[in-house]
Amino acid sequence: MLIDRNKMIKDFKQAEEIAVNWLRDKGYKILYWHKGRASNKPYDILAEKGKLRWIIEVKSGKNPSISLDNFDKLLELSLIHI
């Protein structure tokens, strides 16, 4: 099966934008968002509301998944101060 890479990129960028807009509407402050660009961070969005910070990995498509390595990195980040 051939995948149209341009459509795939557009879809995950749209998914991230939807997530950011939803978070902002709910009163979250967006501290970091890589906006679909390459990043060395294991998450897409860092948001804050009150005294809590949230690490968010946006998934989209037919079979959204996260690698175990990235999941471990997210867990480590949740245990330390960002």
C-alpha positions as CSV (number, residue, x, y, z in Angstrom):
1,M,0.0,0.0,0.0
2,L,1.4,3.4,-1.0
3,I,1.1,6.2,1.5
4,D,0.8,9.8,0.3
5,R,3.4,11.3,2.6
6,N,2.2,14.9,2.0
7,K,-1.4,14.0,3.1
8,M,0.0,12.1,6.1
9,I,2.0,15.2,7.2
10,K,-1.0,17.4,6.7
11,D,-3.1,15.1,8.8
12,F,-0.9,15.0,11.9
13,K,-0.3,18.7,11.7
14,Q,-4.0,19.2,11.7
15,A,-4.4,16.8,14.6
16,E,-1.8,18.8,16.6
17,E,-3.5,22.1,15.8
18,I,-6.9,20.8,16.9
19,A,-5.3,19.6,20.1
20,V,-3.6,23.0,20.8
21,N,-6.8,24.9,20.0
22,W,-8.8,22.6,22.3
23,L,-6.3,23.0,25.1
24,R,-6.3,26.8,24.8
25,D,-10.1,26.8,24.8
26,K,-10.0,24.9,28.1
27,G,-7.7,27.4,29.7
28,Y,-4.3,25.7,29.2
29,K,-1.3,27.8,28.4
30,I,0.9,26.2,25.6
31,L,4.5,26.3,26.7
32,Y,5.9,24.3,23.8
33,W,4.5,23.0,20.5
34,H,6.8,21.8,17.8
35,K,4.1,22.5,15.1
36,G,4.9,19.4,13.0
37,R,8.6,20.2,12.7
38,A,11.3,17.7,13.7
39,S,12.1,17.8,17.4
40,N,14.3,16.0,19.8
41,K,11.5,16.0,22.4
42,P,9.5,12.8,22.9
43,Y,6.2,14.8,23.0
44,D,4.4,17.2,20.8
45,I,2.9,19.7,23.2
46,L,3.8,21.0,26.7
47,A,0.8,22.7,28.3
48,E,0.2,24.2,31.7
49,K,-2.9,24.9,33.7
50,G,-2.7,26.1,37.3
51,K,0.3,24.5,38.9
52,L,0.3,21.4,36.7
53,R,2.2,20.8,33.5
54,W,1.0,18.3,30.9
55,I,3.1,16.4,28.4
56,I,1.0,15.6,25.3
57,E,1.8,13.3,22.4
58,V,-0.8,13.7,19.6
59,K,-1.7,10.6,17.6
60,S,-3.8,10.5,14.4
61,G,-4.4,8.2,11.5
62,K,-5.8,4.7,11.2
63,N,-3.4,3.0,13.6
64,P,-2.1,5.6,16.1
65,S,0.6,4.2,18.3
66,I,3.6,5.3,20.4
67,S,6.9,3.5,20.6
68,L,7.9,2.0,24.0
69,D,11.1,4.1,23.9
70,N,9.1,7.3,23.6
71,F,6.6,6.1,26.3
72,D,9.5,5.5,28.7
73,K,10.9,9.0,27.9
74,L,7.4,10.5,28.6
75,L,7.2,8.6,31.9
76,E,10.7,9.9,32.9
77,L,9.7,13.5,32.1
78,S,6.5,13.1,34.2
79,L,8.6,12.2,37.2
80,I,11.0,15.2,36.9
81,H,10.4,18.9,36.7
82,I,10.4,20.2,33.1
